[in-house]
Amino acid sequence: MSVTGPGAAPKPPIGALLPLLADGDTDAVTVIEGNRITGIVTRTDLISALARSVARAGTDG
């Protein structure tokens, strides 16, 4: 099996995925560990993580 499109290492920082998913050409990034696909991060996942981050920041101050 081959994987086309962008890939990321396990537990990538959100900032590394932002440019890949924000351009509009990519809907998901495959997370690859060794030779195995271990996950998929979608635009929806990215938006959810950013929303949680903003909500936490709002309660800190």
HTML snippet that shows the backbone in 3Dmol.js (N, CA, C, O; Angstrom):
<script src="https://3Dmol.org/build/3Dmol-min.js"></script>
<div id="view" style="width:600px;height:400px;position:relative"></div>
<script>
const pdb = `
ATOM      1  N   MET A   1       0.846  -1.172   0.000  1.00  0.00           N
ATOM      2  CA  MET A   1       0.000   0.000   0.000  1.00  0.00           C
ATOM      3  C   MET A   1       0.891   1.234   0.000  1.00  0.00           C
ATOM      4  O   MET A   1       1.911   1.267   0.688  1.00  0.00           O
ATOM      5  N   SER A   2       0.513   2.230  -0.758  1.00  0.00           N
ATOM      6  CA  SER A   2       1.263   3.477  -0.759  1.00  0.00           C
ATOM      7  C   SER A   2       0.374   4.600  -0.255  1.00  0.00           C
ATOM      8  O   SER A   2      -0.849   4.572  -0.397  1.00  0.00           O
ATOM      9  N   VAL A   3       1.025   5.584   0.337  1.00  0.00           N
ATOM     10  CA  VAL A   3       0.318   6.736   0.880  1.00  0.00           C
ATOM     11  C   VAL A   3       0.694   7.945   0.050  1.00  0.00           C
ATOM     12  O   VAL A   3       1.874   8.255  -0.117  1.00  0.00           O
ATOM     13  N   THR A   4      -0.307   8.622  -0.468  1.00  0.00           N
ATOM     14  CA  THR A   4      -0.037   9.849  -1.199  1.00  0.00           C
ATOM     15  C   THR A   4      -0.481  11.024  -0.356  1.00  0.00           C
ATOM     16  O   THR A   4      -1.361  10.897   0.495  1.00  0.00           O
ATOM     17  N   GLY A   5       0.122  12.143  -0.593  1.00  0.00           N
ATOM     18  CA  GLY A   5      -0.208  13.325   0.184  1.00  0.00           C
ATOM     19  C   GLY A   5       0.748  13.478   1.351  1.00  0.00           C
ATOM     20  O   GLY A   5       1.650  12.662   1.543  1.00  0.00           O
ATOM     21  N   PRO A   6       0.542  14.528   2.125  1.00  0.00           N
ATOM     22  CA  PRO A   6       1.469  14.799   3.221  1.00  0.00           C
ATOM     23  C   PRO A   6       1.349  13.788   4.345  1.00  0.00           C
ATOM     24  O   PRO A   6       0.279  13.238   4.608  1.00  0.00           O
ATOM     25  N   GLY A   7       2.479  13.558   5.000  1.00  0.00           N
ATOM     26  CA  GLY A   7       2.504  12.680   6.154  1.00  0.00           C
ATOM     27  C   GLY A   7       3.198  13.366   7.306  1.00  0.00           C
ATOM     28  O   GLY A   7       3.934  14.332   7.103  1.00  0.00           O
ATOM     29  N   ALA A   8       2.973  12.879   8.516  1.00  0.00           N
ATOM     30  CA  ALA A   8       3.574  13.458   9.712  1.00  0.00           C
ATOM     31  C   ALA A   8       4.030  12.350  10.641  1.00  0.00           C
ATOM     32  O   ALA A   8       3.525  11.229  10.593  1.00  0.00           O
ATOM     33  N   ALA A   9       4.991  12.681  11.483  1.00  0.00           N
ATOM     34  CA  ALA A   9       5.458  11.758  12.513  1.00  0.00           C
ATOM     35  C   ALA A   9       4.418  11.707  13.631  1.00  0.00           C
ATOM     36  O   ALA A   9       3.556  12.582  13.707  1.00  0.00           O
ATOM     37  N   PRO A  10       4.485  10.695  14.500  1.00  0.00           N
ATOM     38  CA  PRO A  10       3.546  10.625  15.622  1.00  0.00           C
ATOM     39  C   PRO A  10       3.629  11.866  16.508  1.00  0.00           C
ATOM     40  O   PRO A  10       4.710  12.411  16.730  1.00  0.00           O
ATOM     41  N   LYS A  11       2.479  12.302  17.008  1.00  0.00           N
ATOM     42  CA  LYS A  11       2.346  13.456  17.907  1.00  0.00           C
ATOM     43  C   LYS A  11       3.000  14.721  17.344  1.00  0.00           C
ATOM     44  O   LYS A  11       3.807  15.358  18.020  1.00  0.00           O
ATOM     45  N   PRO A  12       2.653  15.081  16.116  1.00  0.00           N
ATOM     46  CA  PRO A  12       3.244  16.299  15.556  1.00  0.00           C
ATOM     47  C   PRO A  12       2.688  17.534  16.259  1.00  0.00           C
ATOM     48  O   PRO A  12       1.532  17.539  16.684  1.00  0.00           O
ATOM     49  N   PRO A  13       3.504  18.580  16.382  1.00  0.00           N
ATOM     50  CA  PRO A  13       2.950  19.816  16.949  1.00  0.00           C
ATOM     51  C   PRO A  13       1.901  20.386  15.998  1.00  0.00           C
ATOM     52  O   PRO A  13       2.029  20.274  14.778  1.00  0.00           O
ATOM     53  N   ILE A  14       0.878  20.989  16.562  1.00  0.00           N
ATOM     54  CA  ILE A  14      -0.226  21.506  15.755  1.00  0.00           C
ATOM     55  C   ILE A  14       0.270  22.529  14.740  1.00  0.00           C
ATOM     56  O   ILE A  14      -0.271  22.630  13.639  1.00  0.00           O
ATOM     57  N   GLY A  15       1.301  23.288  15.111  1.00  0.00           N
ATOM     58  CA  GLY A  15       1.853  24.287  14.200  1.00  0.00           C
ATOM     59  C   GLY A  15       2.441  23.681  12.940  1.00  0.00           C
ATOM     60  O   GLY A  15       2.481  24.338  11.900  1.00  0.00           O
ATOM     61  N   ALA A  16       2.900  22.429  13.016  1.00  0.00           N
ATOM     62  CA  ALA A  16       3.460  21.764  11.843  1.00  0.00           C
ATOM     63  C   ALA A  16       2.366  21.322  10.876  1.00  0.00           C
ATOM     64  O   ALA A  16       2.603  21.222   9.673  1.00  0.00           O
ATOM     65  N   LEU A  17       1.172  21.059  11.397  1.00  0.00           N
ATOM     66  CA  LEU A  17       0.069  20.599  10.553  1.00  0.00           C
ATOM     67  C   LEU A  17      -0.722  21.743   9.940  1.00  0.00           C
ATOM     68  O   LEU A  17      -1.346  21.584   8.891  1.00  0.00           O
ATOM     69  N   LEU A  18      -0.693  22.891  10.596  1.00  0.00           N
ATOM     70  CA  LEU A  18      -1.481  24.033  10.155  1.00  0.00           C
ATOM     71  C   LEU A  18      -1.239  24.399   8.694  1.00  0.00           C
ATOM     72  O   LEU A  18      -2.210  24.530   7.949  1.00  0.00           O
ATOM     73  N   PRO A  19       0.006  24.571   8.243  1.00  0.00           N
ATOM     74  CA  PRO A  19       0.193  24.925   6.837  1.00  0.00           C
ATOM     75  C   PRO A  19      -0.266  23.836   5.865  1.00  0.00           C
ATOM     76  O   PRO A  19      -0.713  24.130   4.756  1.00  0.00           O
ATOM     77  N   LEU A  20      -0.153  22.578   6.291  1.00  0.00           N
ATOM     78  CA  LEU A  20      -0.554  21.469   5.414  1.00  0.00           C
ATOM     79  C   LEU A  20      -2.062  21.442   5.195  1.00  0.00           C
ATOM     80  O   LEU A  20      -2.528  21.152   4.093  1.00  0.00           O
ATOM     81  N   LEU A  21      -2.824  21.745   6.247  1.00  0.00           N
ATOM     82  CA  LEU A  21      -4.275  21.628   6.165  1.00  0.00           C
ATOM     83  C   LEU A  21      -4.970  22.943   5.836  1.00  0.00           C
ATOM     84  O   LEU A  21      -6.133  22.937   5.432  1.00  0.00           O
ATOM     85  N   ALA A  22      -4.291  24.057   5.998  1.00  0.00           N
ATOM     86  CA  ALA A  22      -4.927  25.356   5.794  1.00  0.00           C
ATOM     87  C   ALA A  22      -4.948  25.810   4.344  1.00  0.00           C
ATOM     88  O   ALA A  22      -5.711  26.711   3.996  1.00  0.00           O
ATOM     89  N   ASP A  23      -4.142  25.220   3.504  1.00  0.00           N
ATOM     90  CA  ASP A  23      -4.043  25.705   2.124  1.00  0.00           C
ATOM     91  C   ASP A  23      -5.240  25.350   1.256  1.00  0.00           C
ATOM     92  O   ASP A  23      -5.409  25.923   0.179  1.00  0.00           O
ATOM     93  N   GLY A  24      -6.073  24.419   1.702  1.00  0.00           N
ATOM     94  CA  GLY A  24      -7.260  24.051   0.941  1.00  0.00           C
ATOM     95  C   GLY A  24      -7.073  22.879  -0.002  1.00  0.00           C
ATOM     96  O   GLY A  24      -8.048  22.348  -0.533  1.00  0.00           O
ATOM     97  N   ASP A  25      -5.825  22.469  -0.218  1.00  0.00           N
ATOM     98  CA  ASP A  25      -5.567  21.348  -1.125  1.00  0.00           C
ATOM     99  C   ASP A  25      -5.594  19.994  -0.427  1.00  0.00           C
ATOM    100  O   ASP A  25      -5.781  18.965  -1.076  1.00  0.00           O
ATOM    101  N   THR A  26      -5.411  19.988   0.883  1.00  0.00           N
ATOM    102  CA  THR A  26      -5.312  18.751   1.644  1.00  0.00           C
ATOM    103  C   THR A  26      -6.406  18.690   2.693  1.00  0.00           C
ATOM    104  O   THR A  26      -6.592  19.634   3.461  1.00  0.00           O
ATOM    105  N   ASP A  27      -7.124  17.588   2.725  1.00  0.00           N
ATOM    106  CA  ASP A  27      -8.191  17.404   3.710  1.00  0.00           C
ATOM    107  C   ASP A  27      -7.721  16.662   4.949  1.00  0.00           C
ATOM    108  O   ASP A  27      -8.323  16.782   6.016  1.00  0.00           O
ATOM    109  N   ALA A  28      -6.639  15.888   4.809  1.00  0.00           N
ATOM    110  CA  ALA A  28      -6.154  15.082   5.922  1.00  0.00           C
ATOM    111  C   ALA A  28      -4.664  14.826   5.774  1.00  0.00           C
ATOM    112  O   ALA A  28      -4.127  14.798   4.667  1.00  0.00           O
ATOM    113  N   VAL A  29      -4.008  14.639   6.914  1.00  0.00           N
ATOM    114  CA  VAL A  29      -2.592  14.298   6.951  1.00  0.00           C
ATOM    115  C   VAL A  29      -2.472  12.931   7.604  1.00  0.00           C
ATOM    116  O   VAL A  29      -3.031  12.697   8.675  1.00  0.00           O
ATOM    117  N   THR A  30      -1.752  12.043   6.968  1.00  0.00           N
ATOM    118  CA  THR A  30      -1.550  10.701   7.489  1.00  0.00           C
ATOM    119  C   THR A  30      -0.420  10.725   8.509  1.00  0.00           C
ATOM    120  O   THR A  30       0.635  11.306   8.255  1.00  0.00           O
ATOM    121  N   VAL A  31      -0.636  10.097   9.660  1.00  0.00           N
ATOM    122  CA  VAL A  31       0.401   9.979  10.683  1.00  0.00           C
ATOM    123  C   VAL A  31       1.063   8.622  10.488  1.00  0.00           C
ATOM    124  O   VAL A  31       0.400   7.585  10.509  1.00  0.00           O
ATOM    125  N   ILE A  32       2.388   8.642  10.298  1.00  0.00           N
ATOM    126  CA  ILE A  32       3.122   7.425   9.972  1.00  0.00           C
ATOM    127  C   ILE A  32       4.202   7.184  11.016  1.00  0.00           C
ATOM    128  O   ILE A  32       4.974   8.084  11.346  1.00  0.00           O
ATOM    129  N   GLU A  33       4.248   5.964  11.531  1.00  0.00           N
ATOM    130  CA  GLU A  33       5.293   5.560  12.470  1.00  0.00           C
ATOM    131  C   GLU A  33       5.986   4.339  11.886  1.00  0.00           C
ATOM    132  O   GLU A  33       5.384   3.273  11.756  1.00  0.00           O
ATOM    133  N   GLY A  34       7.246   4.502  11.539  1.00  0.00           N
ATOM    134  CA  GLY A  34       7.958   3.433  10.851  1.00  0.00           C
ATOM    135  C   GLY A  34       7.342   3.236   9.477  1.00  0.00           C
ATOM    136  O   GLY A  34       7.293   4.173   8.680  1.00  0.00           O
ATOM    137  N   ASN A  35       6.878   2.047   9.195  1.00  0.00           N
ATOM    138  CA  ASN A  35       6.220   1.745   7.918  1.00  0.00           C
ATOM    139  C   ASN A  35       4.719   1.586   8.072  1.00  0.00           C
ATOM    140  O   ASN A  35       4.056   1.083   7.165  1.00  0.00           O
ATOM    141  N   ARG A  36       4.162   2.013   9.227  1.00  0.00           N
ATOM    142  CA  ARG A  36       2.744   1.810   9.492  1.00  0.00           C
ATOM    143  C   ARG A  36       1.998   3.133   9.600  1.00  0.00           C
ATOM    144  O   ARG A  36       2.512   4.111  10.141  1.00  0.00           O
ATOM    145  N   ILE A  37       0.794   3.143   9.083  1.00  0.00           N
ATOM    146  CA  ILE A  37      -0.104   4.280   9.280  1.00  0.00           C
ATOM    147  C   ILE A  37      -0.711   4.111  10.666  1.00  0.00           C
ATOM    148  O   ILE A  37      -1.342   3.095  10.959  1.00  0.00           O
ATOM    149  N   THR A  38      -0.513   5.123  11.522  1.00  0.00           N
ATOM    150  CA  THR A  38      -1.019   5.017  12.884  1.00  0.00           C
ATOM    151  C   THR A  38      -2.154   6.001  13.167  1.00  0.00           C
ATOM    152  O   THR A  38      -2.746   5.971  14.246  1.00  0.00           O
ATOM    153  N   GLY A  39      -2.457   6.866  12.210  1.00  0.00           N
ATOM    154  CA  GLY A  39      -3.559   7.794  12.420  1.00  0.00           C
ATOM    155  C   GLY A  39      -3.750   8.741  11.251  1.00  0.00           C
ATOM    156  O   GLY A  39      -2.968   8.759  10.301  1.00  0.00           O
ATOM    157  N   ILE A  40      -4.794   9.513  11.346  1.00  0.00           N
ATOM    158  CA  ILE A  40      -5.115  10.519  10.338  1.00  0.00           C
ATOM    159  C   ILE A  40      -5.592  11.759  11.083  1.00  0.00           C
ATOM    160  O   ILE A  40      -6.428  11.669  11.982  1.00  0.00           O
ATOM    161  N   VAL A  41      -5.058  12.914  10.706  1.00  0.00           N
ATOM    162  CA  VAL A  41      -5.493  14.183  11.276  1.00  0.00           C
ATOM    163  C   VAL A  41      -6.214  14.943  10.170  1.00  0.00           C
ATOM    164  O   VAL A  41      -5.646  15.192   9.106  1.00  0.00           O
ATOM    165  N   THR A  42      -7.460  15.309  10.423  1.00  0.00           N
ATOM    166  CA  THR A  42      -8.264  16.022   9.430  1.00  0.00           C
ATOM    167  C   THR A  42      -8.340  17.505   9.764  1.00  0.00           C
ATOM    168  O   THR A  42      -7.908  17.933  10.834  1.00  0.00           O
ATOM    169  N   ARG A  43      -8.888  18.277   8.850  1.00  0.00           N
ATOM    170  CA  ARG A  43      -9.111  19.700   9.126  1.00  0.00           C
ATOM    171  C   ARG A  43     -10.024  19.877  10.337  1.00  0.00           C
ATOM    172  O   ARG A  43      -9.823  20.781  11.147  1.00  0.00           O
ATOM    173  N   THR A  44     -11.016  19.018  10.452  1.00  0.00           N
ATOM    174  CA  THR A  44     -11.934  19.087  11.590  1.00  0.00           C
ATOM    175  C   THR A  44     -11.175  18.871  12.897  1.00  0.00           C
ATOM    176  O   THR A  44     -11.439  19.561  13.881  1.00  0.00           O
ATOM    177  N   ASP A  45     -10.241  17.931  12.921  1.00  0.00           N
ATOM    178  CA  ASP A  45      -9.419  17.701  14.110  1.00  0.00           C
ATOM    179  C   ASP A  45      -8.615  18.955  14.446  1.00  0.00           C
ATOM    180  O   ASP A  45      -8.511  19.339  15.611  1.00  0.00           O
ATOM    181  N   LEU A  46      -8.053  19.584  13.433  1.00  0.00           N
ATOM    182  CA  LEU A  46      -7.252  20.785  13.629  1.00  0.00           C
ATOM    183  C   LEU A  46      -8.100  21.926  14.196  1.00  0.00           C
ATOM    184  O   LEU A  46      -7.681  22.603  15.136  1.00  0.00           O
ATOM    185  N   ILE A  47      -9.271  22.137  13.637  1.00  0.00           N
ATOM    186  CA  ILE A  47     -10.167  23.194  14.117  1.00  0.00           C
ATOM    187  C   ILE A  47     -10.580  22.911  15.562  1.00  0.00           C
ATOM    188  O   ILE A  47     -10.629  23.828  16.381  1.00  0.00           O
ATOM    189  N   SER A  48     -10.873  21.669  15.873  1.00  0.00           N
ATOM    190  CA  SER A  48     -11.258  21.286  17.232  1.00  0.00           C
ATOM    191  C   SER A  48     -10.127  21.556  18.222  1.00  0.00           C
ATOM    192  O   SER A  48     -10.366  22.094  19.303  1.00  0.00           O
ATOM    193  N   ALA A  49      -8.909  21.188  17.862  1.00  0.00           N
ATOM    194  CA  ALA A  49      -7.759  21.419  18.743  1.00  0.00           C
ATOM    195  C   ALA A  49      -7.522  22.906  18.951  1.00  0.00           C
ATOM    196  O   ALA A  49      -7.221  23.335  20.065  1.00  0.00           O
ATOM    197  N   LEU A  50      -7.652  23.696  17.896  1.00  0.00           N
ATOM    198  CA  LEU A  50      -7.474  25.141  18.017  1.00  0.00           C
ATOM    199  C   LEU A  50      -8.564  25.755  18.889  1.00  0.00           C
ATOM    200  O   LEU A  50      -8.285  26.647  19.691  1.00  0.00           O
ATOM    201  N   ALA A  51      -9.798  25.288  18.742  1.00  0.00           N
ATOM    202  CA  ALA A  51     -10.899  25.802  19.552  1.00  0.00           C
ATOM    203  C   ALA A  51     -10.690  25.478  21.028  1.00  0.00           C
ATOM    204  O   ALA A  51     -10.932  26.326  21.886  1.00  0.00           O
ATOM    205  N   ARG A  52     -10.244  24.263  21.330  1.00  0.00           N
ATOM    206  CA  ARG A  52      -9.953  23.903  22.727  1.00  0.00           C
ATOM    207  C   ARG A  52      -8.837  24.763  23.291  1.00  0.00           C
ATOM    208  O   ARG A  52      -8.895  25.188  24.445  1.00  0.00           O
ATOM    209  N   SER A  53      -7.823  25.019  22.478  1.00  0.00           N
ATOM    210  CA  SER A  53      -6.710  25.863  22.912  1.00  0.00           C
ATOM    211  C   SER A  53      -7.166  27.278  23.224  1.00  0.00           C
ATOM    212  O   SER A  53      -6.760  27.857  24.231  1.00  0.00           O
ATOM    213  N   VAL A  54      -8.001  27.831  22.370  1.00  0.00           N
ATOM    214  CA  VAL A  54      -8.529  29.188  22.599  1.00  0.00           C
ATOM    215  C   VAL A  54      -9.405  29.217  23.837  1.00  0.00           C
ATOM    216  O   VAL A  54      -9.338  30.165  24.619  1.00  0.00           O
ATOM    217  N   ALA A  55     -10.225  28.193  24.027  1.00  0.00           N
ATOM    218  CA  ALA A  55     -11.113  28.139  25.195  1.00  0.00           C
ATOM    219  C   ALA A  55     -10.296  28.054  26.480  1.00  0.00           C
ATOM    220  O   ALA A  55     -10.628  28.703  27.472  1.00  0.00           O
ATOM    221  N   ARG A  56      -9.227  27.255  26.466  1.00  0.00           N
ATOM    222  CA  ARG A  56      -8.360  27.159  27.653  1.00  0.00           C
ATOM    223  C   ARG A  56      -7.662  28.478  27.923  1.00  0.00           C
ATOM    224  O   ARG A  56      -7.535  28.888  29.077  1.00  0.00           O
ATOM    225  N   ALA A  57      -7.213  29.137  26.887  1.00  0.00           N
ATOM    226  CA  ALA A  57      -6.527  30.424  27.052  1.00  0.00           C
ATOM    227  C   ALA A  57      -7.479  31.463  27.632  1.00  0.00           C
ATOM    228  O   ALA A  57      -7.058  32.326  28.402  1.00  0.00           O
ATOM    229  N   GLY A  58      -8.743  31.390  27.274  1.00  0.00           N
ATOM    230  CA  GLY A  58      -9.731  32.327  27.779  1.00  0.00           C
ATOM    231  C   GLY A  58     -10.031  32.142  29.255  1.00  0.00           C
ATOM    232  O   GLY A  58     -10.432  33.093  29.925  1.00  0.00           O
ATOM    233  N   THR A  59      -9.847  30.939  29.773  1.00  0.00           N
ATOM    234  CA  THR A  59     -10.114  30.686  31.189  1.00  0.00           C
ATOM    235  C   THR A  59      -8.895  30.917  32.061  1.00  0.00           C
ATOM    236  O   THR A  59      -9.002  30.933  33.287  1.00  0.00           O
ATOM    237  N   ASP A  60      -7.728  31.098  31.435  1.00  0.00           N
ATOM    238  CA  ASP A  60      -6.498  31.319  32.200  1.00  0.00           C
ATOM    239  C   ASP A  60      -6.355  32.754  32.701  1.00  0.00           C
ATOM    240  O   ASP A  60      -5.652  32.999  33.681  1.00  0.00           O
ATOM    241  N   GLY A  61      -6.998  33.677  32.054  1.00  0.00           N
ATOM    242  CA  GLY A  61      -6.692  35.040  32.393  1.00  0.00           C
ATOM    243  C   GLY A  61      -7.795  35.808  32.928  1.00  0.00           C
ATOM    244  O   GLY A  61      -7.631  36.985  33.247  1.00  0.00           O
TER     245      GLY A  61
END
`;
const viewer = $3Dmol.createViewer("view");
viewer.addModel(pdb, "pdb");
viewer.setStyle({}, {cartoon: {color: "spectrum"}});
viewer.zoomTo();
viewer.render();
</script>
